[in-house]
Amino acid sequence: MIKLKIPATSANLGAGFDALGLALTFYNYVEMEEAEGCFISSSDNCPIPTDPSNLIYRTAETVYNICGRDFKGLCIKQTNNIPMARGLGSSSACIIAGLVGANTLMGNLLNPDELVNLSAQIEGHPDNTAPALLGGIVTAVFDGKCVHWVKQEVFTTLKFIAVIPDFELKTEEARAVLPKEISHKDAVYNLSRAALFSASLLTGKYENLRTAIHDRLHQPYRMELIPHGREIFDIAYTNGAYAAYLSGAGPALMMIAPGENKFFKGKMRFALDNMGLGSWEVMEMHIDNKGTDVSVV
Protein backbone atom coordinates (compact mmCIF):
# COMPACT_ATOMS: atom_id res chain seq x y z
CA MET A 1 0.00 0.00 0.00
CA ILE A 2 1.12 3.55 -0.72
CA LYS A 3 0.26 6.76 1.10
CA LEU A 4 0.00 10.11 -0.66
CA LYS A 5 0.26 13.55 0.91
CA ILE A 6 -1.28 16.18 -1.38
CA PRO A 7 -1.09 19.91 -0.58
CA ALA A 8 -3.88 22.43 -0.72
CA THR A 9 -3.40 25.11 -3.33
CA SER A 10 -4.30 28.74 -3.91
CA ALA A 11 -4.88 29.68 -7.53
CA ASN A 12 -5.00 32.90 -9.55
CA LEU A 13 -3.10 34.90 -6.91
CA GLY A 14 -5.06 37.96 -7.86
CA ALA A 15 -4.32 38.87 -11.46
CA GLY A 16 -2.92 35.53 -12.66
CA PHE A 17 -6.29 34.12 -13.70
CA ASP A 18 -6.02 30.42 -14.66
CA ALA A 19 -2.21 30.80 -14.90
CA LEU A 20 -0.70 31.19 -11.41
CA GLY A 21 -0.98 28.97 -8.36
CA LEU A 22 0.98 27.90 -5.31
CA ALA A 23 1.01 24.95 -2.93
CA LEU A 24 0.33 25.35 0.78
CA THR A 25 1.25 23.47 3.95
CA PHE A 26 -2.16 21.90 4.48
CA TYR A 27 -2.80 18.40 3.22
CA ASN A 28 -5.13 15.64 2.17
CA TYR A 29 -3.90 12.09 2.74
CA VAL A 30 -4.80 9.07 0.63
CA GLU A 31 -3.90 5.43 1.16
CA MET A 32 -4.17 3.31 -1.96
CA GLU A 33 -3.55 -0.25 -3.10
CA GLU A 34 -4.69 -2.47 -5.93
CA ALA A 35 -7.71 -4.66 -5.21
CA GLU A 36 -10.36 -6.81 -6.83
CA GLY A 37 -13.18 -4.28 -6.89
CA CYS A 38 -13.93 -0.81 -5.50
CA PHE A 39 -13.36 -0.26 -1.78
CA ILE A 40 -13.41 3.39 -0.68
CA SER A 41 -13.62 4.81 2.83
CA SER A 42 -13.11 8.08 4.69
CA SER A 43 -10.89 8.07 7.75
CA ASP A 44 -12.37 11.34 9.05
CA ASN A 45 -16.07 10.70 8.35
CA CYS A 46 -16.10 13.29 5.58
CA PRO A 47 -18.91 12.34 3.17
CA ILE A 48 -17.39 11.13 -0.11
CA PRO A 49 -18.55 8.92 -2.99
CA THR A 50 -17.68 5.31 -2.18
CA ASP A 51 -18.43 3.91 -5.62
CA PRO A 52 -16.53 4.15 -8.95
CA SER A 53 -17.78 7.74 -9.38
CA ASN A 54 -15.25 8.81 -6.72
CA LEU A 55 -12.89 11.32 -8.35
CA ILE A 56 -9.70 9.67 -7.08
CA TYR A 57 -10.87 6.22 -8.20
CA ARG A 58 -12.12 7.50 -11.56
CA THR A 59 -8.87 9.36 -12.23
CA ALA A 60 -6.74 6.36 -11.30
CA GLU A 61 -8.76 4.12 -13.63
CA THR A 62 -8.18 6.62 -16.44
CA VAL A 63 -4.41 6.42 -15.92
CA TYR A 64 -4.46 2.61 -16.02
CA ASN A 65 -6.45 2.70 -19.25
CA ILE A 66 -4.15 5.27 -20.85
CA CYS A 67 -1.13 3.14 -20.00
CA GLY A 68 -2.77 0.00 -21.31
CA ARG A 69 -2.78 -1.73 -17.94
CA ASP A 70 -5.52 -4.05 -16.72
CA PHE A 71 -7.59 -2.28 -14.07
CA LYS A 72 -9.37 -4.54 -11.57
CA GLY A 73 -10.02 -2.06 -8.79
CA LEU A 74 -8.55 -0.19 -5.84
CA CYS A 75 -8.79 0.07 -2.09
CA ILE A 76 -8.71 3.78 -1.14
CA LYS A 77 -8.82 5.47 2.24
CA GLN A 78 -9.13 9.26 2.22
CA THR A 79 -8.40 11.88 4.86
CA ASN A 80 -10.03 15.04 3.54
CA ASN A 81 -8.59 18.00 5.41
CA ILE A 82 -8.92 20.43 2.48
CA PRO A 83 -12.48 21.84 2.62
CA MET A 84 -14.53 21.15 -0.49
CA ALA A 85 -15.69 23.90 -2.86
CA ARG A 86 -13.92 26.64 -0.92
CA GLY A 87 -11.18 27.71 -3.36
CA LEU A 88 -8.31 25.69 -1.86
CA GLY A 89 -7.95 23.02 -4.53
CA SER A 90 -9.91 20.11 -3.06
CA SER A 91 -10.87 18.65 -6.45
CA SER A 92 -7.34 19.12 -7.78
CA ALA A 93 -5.99 17.27 -4.74
CA CYS A 94 -8.24 14.32 -5.62
CA ILE A 95 -7.17 14.37 -9.27
CA ILE A 96 -3.48 14.46 -8.34
CA ALA A 97 -3.99 11.66 -5.80
CA GLY A 98 -5.53 9.48 -8.49
CA LEU A 99 -2.85 10.30 -11.06
CA VAL A 100 0.18 9.95 -8.82
CA GLY A 101 -1.24 6.97 -6.95
CA ALA A 102 -2.01 5.01 -10.11
CA ASN A 103 1.31 5.96 -11.68
CA THR A 104 3.20 4.81 -8.59
CA LEU A 105 1.36 1.50 -8.42
CA MET A 106 2.23 0.86 -12.08
CA GLY A 107 5.93 1.61 -11.56
CA ASN A 108 6.03 5.30 -12.59
CA LEU A 109 5.35 4.89 -16.29
CA LEU A 110 4.46 8.57 -16.71
CA ASN A 111 6.91 11.45 -16.22
CA PRO A 112 6.02 14.76 -14.46
CA ASP A 113 5.22 16.54 -17.74
CA GLU A 114 2.75 13.83 -18.69
CA LEU A 115 1.14 14.00 -15.25
CA VAL A 116 0.83 17.79 -15.46
CA ASN A 117 -0.78 17.51 -18.90
CA LEU A 118 -3.23 14.80 -17.83
CA SER A 119 -4.26 16.68 -14.70
CA ALA A 120 -4.99 19.84 -16.69
CA GLN A 121 -7.01 17.89 -19.25
CA ILE A 122 -9.13 16.41 -16.45
CA GLU A 123 -9.54 19.63 -14.44
CA GLY A 124 -9.71 21.99 -17.43
CA HIS A 125 -6.93 24.31 -16.26
CA PRO A 126 -3.57 23.83 -14.49
CA ASP A 127 -3.54 26.61 -11.89
CA ASN A 128 -4.43 24.24 -9.03
CA THR A 129 -3.36 20.84 -10.31
CA ALA A 130 0.19 21.84 -11.28
CA PRO A 131 1.21 23.26 -7.86
CA ALA A 132 -0.56 20.39 -6.08
CA LEU A 133 1.69 18.01 -7.98
CA LEU A 134 4.90 20.04 -8.13
CA GLY A 135 4.82 22.36 -5.11
CA GLY A 136 6.12 25.93 -4.96
CA ILE A 137 4.62 28.63 -7.15
CA VAL A 138 3.80 27.47 -10.67
CA THR A 139 3.23 29.57 -13.76
CA ALA A 140 1.41 27.54 -16.39
CA VAL A 141 -0.17 27.94 -19.81
CA PHE A 142 -2.54 25.25 -21.09
CA ASP A 143 -2.94 25.39 -24.86
CA GLY A 144 -5.67 22.72 -24.85
CA LYS A 145 -3.25 19.87 -25.43
CA CYS A 146 -0.09 20.61 -23.49
CA VAL A 147 0.79 22.56 -20.36
CA HIS A 148 3.84 24.80 -20.55
CA TRP A 149 4.93 25.34 -16.97
CA VAL A 150 7.65 26.67 -14.70
CA LYS A 151 7.91 25.79 -11.01
CA GLN A 152 9.82 28.05 -8.66
CA GLU A 153 10.56 27.28 -5.04
CA VAL A 154 9.87 30.10 -2.61
CA PHE A 155 11.86 30.32 0.60
CA THR A 156 10.16 32.86 2.81
CA THR A 157 8.69 33.28 6.27
CA LEU A 158 5.52 34.83 4.83
CA LYS A 159 2.28 33.58 6.28
CA PHE A 160 -0.70 32.70 4.11
CA ILE A 161 -3.82 33.15 6.22
CA ALA A 162 -7.03 31.75 4.76
CA VAL A 163 -10.41 32.99 5.93
CA ILE A 164 -12.78 30.18 4.97
CA PRO A 165 -16.53 30.93 4.89
CA ASP A 166 -19.06 28.39 6.10
CA PHE A 167 -20.63 27.96 2.65
CA GLU A 168 -19.54 26.33 -0.59
CA LEU A 169 -19.07 28.11 -3.91
CA LYS A 170 -18.94 25.81 -6.90
CA THR A 171 -16.44 26.75 -9.62
CA GLU A 172 -19.20 26.62 -12.24
CA GLU A 173 -21.23 29.21 -10.32
CA ALA A 174 -18.18 31.43 -9.81
CA ARG A 175 -17.33 31.29 -13.53
CA ALA A 176 -20.90 32.05 -14.55
CA VAL A 177 -20.67 35.61 -13.20
CA LEU A 178 -17.59 36.51 -15.25
CA PRO A 179 -17.88 38.81 -18.29
CA LYS A 180 -17.61 37.26 -21.75
CA GLU A 181 -15.31 40.01 -23.02
CA ILE A 182 -12.88 42.51 -21.50
CA SER A 183 -11.26 45.68 -22.75
CA HIS A 184 -7.68 46.00 -23.99
CA LYS A 185 -7.02 48.32 -21.04
CA ASP A 186 -8.17 45.69 -18.55
CA ALA A 187 -6.04 43.03 -20.23
CA VAL A 188 -2.93 45.19 -19.85
CA TYR A 189 -3.91 45.93 -16.25
CA ASN A 190 -3.95 42.22 -15.41
CA LEU A 191 -0.87 41.20 -17.39
CA SER A 192 1.31 43.76 -15.65
CA ARG A 193 0.12 42.80 -12.19
CA ALA A 194 0.40 39.05 -12.72
CA ALA A 195 4.02 39.52 -13.78
CA LEU A 196 4.66 41.81 -10.81
CA PHE A 197 3.29 39.27 -8.33
CA SER A 198 5.69 36.45 -9.21
CA ALA A 199 8.71 38.72 -9.50
CA SER A 200 7.96 40.46 -6.20
CA LEU A 201 7.30 37.24 -4.29
CA LEU A 202 10.51 35.63 -5.53
CA THR A 203 12.74 38.66 -4.92
CA GLY A 204 11.32 39.68 -1.56
CA LYS A 205 9.78 42.98 -2.69
CA TYR A 206 6.68 42.25 -0.66
CA GLU A 207 5.60 45.89 -0.62
CA ASN A 208 4.54 45.36 -4.25
CA LEU A 209 2.10 42.56 -3.46
CA ARG A 210 -0.82 44.82 -2.55
CA THR A 211 -0.71 46.31 -6.03
CA ALA A 212 0.05 43.00 -7.73
CA ILE A 213 -3.04 41.14 -6.48
CA HIS A 214 -5.54 43.58 -8.00
CA ASP A 215 -7.29 42.44 -11.16
CA ARG A 216 -10.23 43.23 -13.41
CA LEU A 217 -11.01 39.75 -14.78
CA HIS A 218 -12.64 37.86 -11.94
CA GLN A 219 -12.34 39.24 -8.41
CA PRO A 220 -14.68 42.26 -8.78
CA TYR A 221 -17.45 39.94 -10.00
CA ARG A 222 -16.89 37.00 -7.66
CA MET A 223 -16.60 39.17 -4.57
CA GLU A 224 -20.30 39.97 -5.00
CA LEU A 225 -20.95 36.31 -4.10
CA ILE A 226 -19.07 36.60 -0.79
CA PRO A 227 -20.77 38.66 1.92
CA HIS A 228 -18.38 40.77 4.02
CA GLY A 229 -15.51 39.95 1.61
CA ARG A 230 -14.35 43.52 1.01
CA GLU A 231 -14.74 44.40 4.67
CA ILE A 232 -12.52 41.47 5.62
CA PHE A 233 -9.88 42.64 3.13
CA ASP A 234 -9.92 46.08 4.74
CA ILE A 235 -9.45 44.52 8.18
CA ALA A 236 -6.54 42.43 6.90
CA TYR A 237 -4.74 45.51 5.61
CA THR A 238 -5.42 47.36 8.85
CA ASN A 239 -3.74 44.48 10.69
CA GLY A 240 -0.61 44.62 8.53
CA ALA A 241 -1.23 42.27 5.60
CA TYR A 242 0.92 42.69 2.51
CA ALA A 243 -1.93 41.49 0.29
CA ALA A 244 -5.45 40.05 0.35
CA TYR A 245 -7.06 38.23 -2.56
CA LEU A 246 -9.72 35.72 -3.49
CA SER A 247 -8.28 32.20 -3.44
CA GLY A 248 -9.18 30.38 -6.64
CA ALA A 249 -12.85 30.78 -7.42
CA GLY A 250 -13.53 31.43 -3.72
CA PRO A 251 -15.13 31.74 -1.33
CA ALA A 252 -11.89 31.46 0.70
CA LEU A 253 -10.15 34.79 1.19
CA MET A 254 -6.34 34.64 1.35
CA MET A 255 -4.12 37.11 3.17
CA ILE A 256 -0.34 37.31 2.90
CA ALA A 257 1.23 38.58 6.11
CA PRO A 258 4.80 39.11 7.36
CA GLY A 259 6.25 36.21 9.30
CA GLU A 260 7.03 38.48 12.23
CA ASN A 261 3.39 39.55 12.53
CA LYS A 262 2.81 36.93 15.23
CA PHE A 263 -0.78 37.77 16.08
CA PHE A 264 -2.25 38.30 12.62
CA LYS A 265 -4.31 35.11 12.69
CA GLY A 266 -5.65 35.93 16.17
CA LYS A 267 -6.60 39.45 15.12
CA MET A 268 -8.52 38.11 12.11
CA ARG A 269 -10.28 35.56 14.32
CA PHE A 270 -11.28 38.33 16.74
CA ALA A 271 -12.59 40.51 13.92
CA LEU A 272 -14.67 37.70 12.41
CA ASP A 273 -16.19 36.86 15.79
CA ASN A 274 -17.14 40.52 16.28
CA MET A 275 -18.81 40.48 12.85
CA GLY A 276 -20.94 37.49 13.82
CA LEU A 277 -18.93 35.15 11.61
CA GLY A 278 -17.84 32.72 14.30
CA SER A 279 -18.47 29.73 12.01
CA TRP A 280 -15.92 30.98 9.46
CA GLU A 281 -12.51 29.36 9.84
CA VAL A 282 -9.13 31.08 9.98
CA MET A 283 -6.17 28.93 8.94
CA GLU A 284 -2.46 29.79 8.89
CA MET A 285 -0.24 28.16 6.26
CA HIS A 286 3.05 28.61 4.43
CA ILE A 287 4.25 27.75 0.93
CA ASP A 288 4.91 24.05 0.33
CA ASN A 289 7.84 23.60 -2.06
CA LYS A 290 7.69 19.81 -2.40
CA GLY A 291 4.25 19.09 -3.79
CA THR A 292 2.72 15.62 -3.64
CA ASP A 293 4.71 13.13 -1.58
CA VAL A 294 4.45 9.34 -1.88
CA SER A 295 5.55 6.78 0.69
CA VAL A 296 5.10 3.05 1.21
CA VAL A 297 2.94 2.16 4.20
N, C-alpha and C positions, 0 to 999 in steps of 0.2 A: 504493500500500500504506500502511496505517496501523499504528502501533505503540502498544500500550496498556501502561500501567504500573499494576498493580493491587496495592494494599497488603494485607498480612496484617491480620487482625483478631483481637481478643480479645473474646469475648462473655460476657455474664452479669455480669462484674465483681463476683462474689460473690453478692449478694442480688438483683440485677436480672435474674432468670431470664427468658430469652426477650424481654427488654425493653431492656437496655442493651448497648452495644458500642462499641468504639473502634478506630480505624485505627492501624496501626503502620508504622514506617519499615523495612519489609522487603517485597520485592516479587516478584511474578510478572510476566513480560513476554510479550506476545503480539503477533506480527505477523500481519496479516490482510488479505486482498484477495479480491475476487470472482473466481470461476473456473468453468470448465465441469467440475464434478465435485468430488470430495472428496479433498483433498491435505493431510495432516496430518503434521507431524514435530515431533520434540523436539530442541532445540538443545543440551540438556545430557544426553542419553541417559537421561532419566527415562522409565520405561515408561508409556506413555499409550495409550488407544485411538486408532487411526489410521483408523477407519471412521466412518460417520455416527452411531455411538453415543457418540462423544466429546461430553462435556458442553458444551464451548464451541460446537462445531459445531451440536449439537442445539438449544441455546438460541438461537443466531443464526437458525437456520431458523424457529424459533417466532416470532421477532420479524418476520421477513419475511412470514410467513403472516398474522400479526395485522394487519400494515400493508397487506396486499393486494398485496404486491410479488412478482414472479416470482423464485423462488429456484432457481438453477442449480447452486450449489456455492460452496465457499470453499477458498482456500489458507491454511492456518494453521501458524504455527511457534510453539511454546511453549517458554518457559524457566521451569521449575517450581522456583523457590527455596523456596516455602512447602511444608513437609513435609505429606504427605497423612495424613488421619485422626489428627491430633495435637492438634486444638483451636485451630488458628490460622487457620481460615477458608479452607482450600484449595478446597473445593467452591464456596464463595461467590465466591471470586476467579474461578473458571471461569465461573460464571453471569454475573457482572458483565462479564467480558471478552466473552462472547457477546452480551449485551444492548447494551452500549455500542459494541462493534465493529460490530454489525449496524446499529444506529441511526445511527452516524457514516457508514457506507457508503451509507445511504439518504438522507443529508442532514438528519439530526437531526429526524425526524418526531415523536419522542416527547419529552416534557418530563421533567425530573427526577422529578416526582411519579409519572408513569406508569411510569418505569423502576423506582422504588422499589417500587411496587405489583406489577409483574410479577416482580421478583426475589423478593419475599416469597411470591408464589403458587407459584413454582417450587421454592424452598427449603423453604417451609412456615412460616418465621418470619423476621423482619427483623433480628435482633440482629447477624448477621454481614454480610448483604448490604448493609444500609443504610450502615454506616460504610465498607465497601469501596468503595462508590460515592461517598459524600459526604465522607468524611474526618472528622476530629475525633471527639468523643464524641457518639453519637446515642441519643436516647431514642425508642422507637418502640412503638406499639400496633397490632397487626394484628387487625382485626375479622373476618377471613375474606374480605373483599372489598377493603378499603382500608387502607393503612398511614397512621397519623397519627404524624408524626415531628417532632422538633426536633433540629437539628444545632448543636453549640456548639464553637467552636474553643478549644483549650486551649494556652496559651502558658506552658510550664514547662520547667525543666531536669530534671525527674524522669526517671529511667531505668526502663524496663520490661525486666526480665531474665527471659527464658523458659528454664526447664529442660525440655528436650524428651527424654522417654524414647525408648528404641530399639524401641518396639513401638507398633503402631497400636491405636486404640480407636474403633470405629465408633460414630457417633451413635446408631444403633438399639440397640446393646448398652448404651450409657450411659443411654439413656432407659428401657430395660427394667427397670433396678434401682430406678427412682423409685417412691415410694408413689402409690397411686391417689387418696388423700384426705389432707388435712392438717387440723390443728386451727385454730380461729380464733386462738388464741394464736400459733401459728407464722406465720400469715398476717400478723398485725400485726408480728411480729418482722422479717419480711422487708421489708415495705413501708417501715418506718421506716429500715431500714439502706440500702435501695436509694436512697431520697431523700437520705440523709445522704452517700452516696458522691458523687453528682453535685455536690451543693452544696459539699462539702468540696474536691473536686478543682478546681472552678472558682474557688473563693475563696482557695485556698492554705492551708486548714486541714488540712494533711496528717496532723496527729496524730490526726485522726478516722478515717483510712482503715482502721486495724487493726480498729476496731469495725465499720466500714461494710461490710467484705467478708464478714462472717460471715452464714451463712444456714442455714435448716432445710429447704429444698426439694430441693436436689440435691447439694450438696457432701458432706454426711456419708455419702451412699450411694455416690456415685461414687468417693470416695477409697478405698473398699475395693477398687477395681479397680486401684489404682496402688500397687504396693509401694514402701515408703520415703517415700510422699508426705508424711505428717505429720511425719516426722523431718526432711525437707528444709525444710518450713515453719519448724520450730523453729530450724534452722540459719540460715535467712534472717533471722529476727528477731534472733538472736544477733549477726548481722553488720550490723545496723542498718537492715533493711527497714522501710518504713512499713506495708506490707501484703503478704500472700501469699495467692493464691487459685487456684482451678482455672480454667484458660482454656477457655471454651466447655464442651464435653462432656469435655475432657481428651484424652489424658493429660498435655498440657503444663501445667506449673505456672508461674504468673506471679508475679513479685515486683516491687513498686514500691519503688525506692530513691532517696534524695536524690542530686541531681546531683553534689554535692561528695564523695560516697562513691566515690572514684576506683577503689578496688580491690574493689568488691563482686563483680563478675563473676569476678575471679580467685579470691576466697575461696570462691565457690560451686563453681568448677571444682575447686579443691583438695579441698573437702569431698566432692564426688562421687567423685573419684578414690580417696580414702581409704575410701569405702564400697564400692568395687569396681564403681562405675558409670561407668567410663571411656568407655563407648560412648554415654552420654547427652550431649546437646549443651547448651551454655549460650550463649544469644544475647542481646546487648544491643540494645535498640531505644528509640525515643522515639515520641511521638504524631505521626502524620501528619495534618495539617489539610486537605490538599488532596483526598484521595481519588483516584479513578481519573483518570489523565492520558492524553490522546490526542495523538499527533503524527503528522505525515506523514513517511514514510520516503523 
